[in-house]
């Protein structure tokens, strides 16, 4: 995968930023978790549309302000599951299953210890 910055940040716009890829990974993991659990429950899904957007205050990333985190301040996930056969209750359960069993959702929302090891 090629990552890049937009032209405004001295990039060439040849790929997503790492933060954009993080949001894509979150959406993909939610989708896989929902689809896998729906299959195991015999629920047929016609489509799953997930959009992830977020807020990033560039003052934190650039170091202009020490009062602002360099990471995203908030991510918003919009999910839309469509099924011709599932009940509204089953669809609502799938939304909750996605949040409960997605490893990426868990990692982002609960925080994870990261150890940086230098050679």
MIDOSE-1310 file (N, C-alpha, C; in nm, 2 decimals, decimal comma, always signed):
residues 119
xxxx	+0,08/-0,12/+0,00/+0,00/+0,00/+0,00/+0,09/+0,12/+0,00; +0,05/+0,22/-0,08/+0,12/+0,35/-0,08/+0,05/+0,45/-0,01; +0,11/+0,52/+0,09/+0,05/+0,62/+0,16/+0,12/+0,75/+0,12; +0,04/+0,86/+0,13/+0,09/+0,99/+0,09/+0,01/+1,10/+0,16
xxxx	+0,06/+1,22/+0,14/-0,01/+1,34/+0,19/-0,07/+1,41/+0,07; -0,17/+1,49/+0,09/-0,22/+1,58/-0,02/-0,12/+1,68/-0,05; -0,13/+1,74/-0,17/-0,04/+1,85/-0,21/-0,02/+1,96/-0,11; -0,13/+1,99/-0,04/-0,12/+2,10/+0,06/-0,02/+2,07/+0,17
xxxx	+0,02/+1,94/+0,19/+0,11/+1,91/+0,29/+0,24/+1,85/+0,23; +0,28/+1,90/+0,12/+0,40/+1,86/+0,05/+0,40/+1,72/+0,00; +0,28/+1,66/-0,01/+0,26/+1,53/-0,07/+0,23/+1,54/-0,22; +0,21/+1,42/-0,28/+0,17/+1,42/-0,42/+0,03/+1,36/-0,44
xxxx	-0,04/+1,33/-0,33/-0,17/+1,28/-0,33/-0,18/+1,14/-0,40; -0,08/+1,06/-0,39/-0,08/+0,93/-0,46/-0,14/+0,82/-0,38; -0,19/+0,85/-0,26/-0,25/+0,75/-0,18/-0,31/+0,81/-0,06; -0,38/+0,73/+0,02/-0,44/+0,78/+0,14/-0,34/+0,81/+0,25
xxxx	-0,38/+0,90/+0,34/-0,29/+0,92/+0,46/-0,31/+0,80/+0,55; -0,22/+0,78/+0,64/-0,23/+0,67/+0,74/-0,36/+0,68/+0,82; -0,40/+0,80/+0,86/-0,53/+0,82/+0,93/-0,65/+0,78/+0,85; -0,65/+0,81/+0,72/-0,76/+0,77/+0,63/-0,76/+0,62/+0,62
xxxx	-0,64/+0,55/+0,61/-0,64/+0,41/+0,61/-0,69/+0,34/+0,74; -0,66/+0,41/+0,85/-0,71/+0,36/+0,98/-0,87/+0,36/+0,98; -0,93/+0,47/+0,92/-1,07/+0,47/+0,92/-1,13/+0,37/+0,82; -1,06/+0,35/+0,71/-1,10/+0,24/+0,61/-1,09/+0,10/+0,68
xxxx	-0,99/+0,08/+0,76/-0,97/-0,05/+0,83/-1,08/-0,07/+0,93; -1,12/+0,04/+1,00/-1,23/+0,03/+1,09/-1,36/-0,01/+1,02; -1,39/+0,05/+0,91/-1,51/+0,02/+0,84/-1,51/-0,12/+0,78; -1,40/-0,16/+0,73/-1,38/-0,30/+0,68/-1,40/-0,40/+0,79
xxxx	-1,34/-0,38/+0,90/-1,35/-0,47/+1,01/-1,49/-0,48/+1,06; -1,56/-0,37/+1,07/-1,70/-0,38/+1,11/-1,78/-0,46/+1,01; -1,76/-0,43/+0,89/-1,83/-0,50/+0,78/-1,81/-0,65/+0,79; -1,68/-0,69/+0,80/-1,65/-0,84/+0,81/-1,71/-0,90/+0,94
xxxx	-1,71/-0,83/+1,05/-1,76/-0,88/+1,17/-1,91/-0,90/+1,16; -1,98/-0,80/+1,10/-2,13/-0,81/+1,08/-2,16/-0,93/+0,98; -2,09/-0,93/+0,87/-2,12/-1,03/+0,77/-2,09/-1,17/+0,82; -1,98/-1,19/+0,90/-1,95/-1,33/+0,95/-2,06/-1,37/+1,05
xxxx	-2,10/-1,28/+1,14/-2,20/-1,32/+1,24/-2,34/-1,34/+1,18; -2,37/-1,26/+1,08/-2,50/-1,27/+1,01/-2,50/-1,41/+0,94; -2,39/-1,45/+0,88/-2,38/-1,58/+0,81/-2,40/-1,69/+0,91; -2,34/-1,68/+1,02/-2,35/-1,79/+1,12/-2,49/-1,80/+1,18
xxxx	-2,56/-1,69/+1,18/-2,70/-1,69/+1,23/-2,80/-1,72/+1,12; -2,76/-1,74/+1,00/-2,85/-1,76/+0,89/-2,92/-1,64/+0,84; -2,87/-1,52/+0,87/-2,93/-1,40/+0,82/-2,87/-1,36/+0,69; -2,95/-1,34/+0,59/-2,90/-1,30/+0,46/-2,90/-1,15/+0,45
xxxx	-2,78/-1,10/+0,41/-2,76/-0,95/+0,40/-2,75/-0,92/+0,25; -2,83/-0,82/+0,21/-2,82/-0,77/+0,07/-2,70/-0,68/+0,05; -2,68/-0,59/+0,15/-2,57/-0,49/+0,14/-2,54/-0,44/+0,28; -2,41/-0,40/+0,30/-2,37/-0,32/+0,42/-2,29/-0,20/+0,36
xxxx	-2,34/-0,09/+0,40/-2,27/+0,04/+0,36/-2,22/+0,10/+0,49; -2,09/+0,12/+0,49/-2,03/+0,19/+0,61/-1,95/+0,31/+0,56; -1,97/+0,42/+0,62/-1,90/+0,54/+0,60/-1,83/+0,58/+0,73; -1,70/+0,61/+0,73/-1,63/+0,66/+0,85/-1,57/+0,80/+0,81
xxxx	-1,60/+0,89/+0,90/-1,54/+1,02/+0,89/-1,49/+1,06/+1,02; -1,40/+1,16/+1,03/-1,34/+1,19/+1,15/-1,29/+1,34/+1,15; -1,26/+1,39/+1,27/-1,21/+1,52/+1,30/-1,07/+1,51/+1,34; -0,98/+1,59/+1,28/-0,84/+1,59/+1,31/-0,80/+1,74/+1,32
xxxx	-0,75/+1,78/+1,43/-0,71/+1,92/+1,45/-0,56/+1,93/+1,41; -0,53/+1,99/+1,31/-0,40/+1,99/+1,25/-0,30/+2,06/+1,34; -0,35/+2,14/+1,44/-0,25/+2,21/+1,54/-0,18/+2,10/+1,62; -0,25/+1,99/+1,65/-0,18/+1,88/+1,72/-0,08/+1,81/+1,64
xxxx	-0,11/+1,77/+1,52/-0,02/+1,70/+1,43/+0,10/+1,78/+1,39; +0,09/+1,91/+1,37/+0,20/+2,00/+1,33/+0,28/+2,05/+1,45; +0,23/+2,03/+1,57/+0,30/+2,07/+1,69/+0,28/+2,22/+1,72; +0,19/+2,28/+1,65/+0,15/+2,42/+1,68/+0,10/+2,44/+1,82
xxxx	+0,02/+2,34/+1,87/-0,04/+2,35/+2,00/-0,01/+2,22/+2,07; +0,04/+2,23/+2,19/+0,06/+2,11/+2,28/-0,07/+2,08/+2,35; -0,17/+2,16/+2,34/-0,30/+2,13/+2,40/-0,39/+2,05/+2,32; -0,35/+2,01/+2,20/-0,44/+1,94/+2,10/-0,37/+1,80/+2,07
xxxx	-0,44/+1,70/+2,08/-0,38/+1,57/+2,04/-0,35/+1,56/+1,89; -0,24/+1,49/+1,86/-0,21/+1,48/+1,71/-0,30/+1,38/+1,64; -0,37/+1,30/+1,71/-0,46/+1,20/+1,65/-0,60/+1,26/+1,63; -0,69/+1,18/+1,58/-0,83/+1,22/+1,56/-0,90/+1,24/+1,69
xxxx	-0,98/+1,35/+1,69/-1,05/+1,38/+1,82/-1,18/+1,30/+1,82; -1,24/+1,27/+1,70/-1,36/+1,19/+1,70/-1,37/+1,12/+1,56; -1,42/+1,00/+1,57/-1,46/+0,93/+1,44/-1,61/+0,90/+1,45; -1,67/+0,91/+1,33/-1,81/+0,89/+1,32/-1,83/+0,78/+1,22
xxxx	-1,91/+0,67/+1,26/-1,93/+0,56/+1,17/-2,08/+0,56/+1,14; -2,11/+0,57/+1,01/-2,25/+0,56/+0,97/-2,27/+0,42/+0,90; -2,36/+0,33/+0,96/-2,38/+0,20/+0,91/-2,52/+0,19/+0,85; -2,53/+0,12/+0,74/-2,66/+0,09/+0,68/-2,66/-0,05/+0,63
xxxx	-2,73/-0,14/+0,70/-2,75/-0,28/+0,67/-2,88/-0,30/+0,60; -2,88/-0,36/+0,48/-3,00/-0,39/+0,41/-3,02/-0,54/+0,39; -3,14/-0,59/+0,42/-3,17/-0,73/+0,41/-3,32/-0,74/+0,37; -3,35/-0,82/+0,27/-3,49/-0,85/+0,23/-3,56/-0,94/+0,33
xxxx	-3,48/-1,02/+0,40/-3,54/-1,12/+0,49/-3,53/-1,10/+0,64; -3,43/-1,02/+0,68/-3,41/-1,00/+0,82/-3,52/-0,90/+0,88; -3,55/-0,93/+1,01/-3,64/-0,84/+1,08/-3,56/-0,71/+1,12; -3,64/-0,61/+1,16/-3,58/-0,49/+1,22/-3,49/-0,52/+1,34
xxxx	-3,54/-0,62/+1,42/-3,47/-0,66/+1,54/-3,34/-0,72/+1,51; -3,34/-0,81/+1,41/-3,22/-0,88/+1,36/-3,12/-0,78/+1,31; -3,16/-0,68/+1,23/-3,08/-0,58/+1,18/-3,01/-0,50/+1,29; -3,10/-0,46/+1,39/-3,04/-0,38/+1,51/-2,94/-0,47/+1,58
xxxx	-2,97/-0,60/+1,59/-2,87/-0,68/+1,66/-2,74/-0,69/+1,59; -2,75/-0,69/+1,45/-2,62/-0,69/+1,37/-2,54/-0,56/+1,39; -2,60/-0,45/+1,41/-2,53/-0,33/+1,44/-2,45/-0,34/+1,57; -2,52/-0,39/+1,67/-2,45/-0,41/+1,80/-2,34/-0,52/+1,79
xxxx	-2,37/-0,63/+1,72/-2,27/-0,73/+1,70/-2,14/-0,67/+1,64; -2,16/-0,59/+1,54/-2,04/-0,52/+1,48/-1,96/-0,45/+1,58; -2,02/-0,37/+1,66/-1,95/-0,30/+1,76/-1,89/-0,39/+1,87; -1,96/-0,49/+1,90/-1,91/-0,58/+2,01/-1,79/-0,67/+1,96
xxxx	-1,79/-0,72/+1,84/-1,70/-0,82/+1,80/-1,59/-0,78/+1,70; -1,60/-0,65/+1,65/-1,50/-0,60/+1,56/-1,37/-0,58/+1,63; -1,26/-0,65/+1,60/-1,13/-0,62/+1,67/-1,08/-0,48/+1,65; -1,10/-0,42/+1,53/-1,06/-0,28/+1,51/-1,14/-0,18/+1,59
xxxx	-1,27/-0,20/+1,60/-1,35/-0,12/+1,68/-1,31/-0,13/+1,83; -1,28/-0,25/+1,88/-1,24/-0,27/+2,02/-1,10/-0,20/+2,04; -1,01/-0,22/+1,95/-0,88/-0,16/+1,96/-0,88/-0,01/+1,97; -0,96/+0,06/+1,88/-0,97/+0,20/+1,88/-1,05/+0,26/+1,99
xxxx	-1,16/+0,19/+2,03/-1,24/+0,25/+2,14/-1,19/+0,22/+2,28; -1,12/+0,11/+2,30/-1,07/+0,08/+2,43/-0,93/+0,11/+2,45; -0,86/+0,15/+2,35/-0,72/+0,18/+2,36/-0,64/+0,06/+2,38; -0,52/+0,06/+2,33/-0,43/-0,06/+2,33/-0,29/-0,01/+2,37
xxxx	-0,23/-0,08/+2,45/-0,09/-0,05/+2,49/+0,00/-0,08/+2,37; +0,08/+0,02/+2,33/+0,18/+0,00/+2,22/+0,32/+0,02/+2,28; +0,40/-0,08/+2,26/+0,54/-0,08/+2,30/+0,63/-0,06/+2,18; +0,71/+0,05/+2,18/+0,80/+0,08/+2,08/+0,94/+0,02/+2,12
xxx	+0,99/-0,07/+2,04/+1,12/-0,13/+2,08/+1,23/-0,08/+1,98; +1,33/-0,02/+2,04/+1,44/+0,03/+1,96/+1,55/-0,07/+1,95; +1,61/-0,08/+1,83/+1,72/-0,18/+1,82/+1,84/-0,15/+1,91
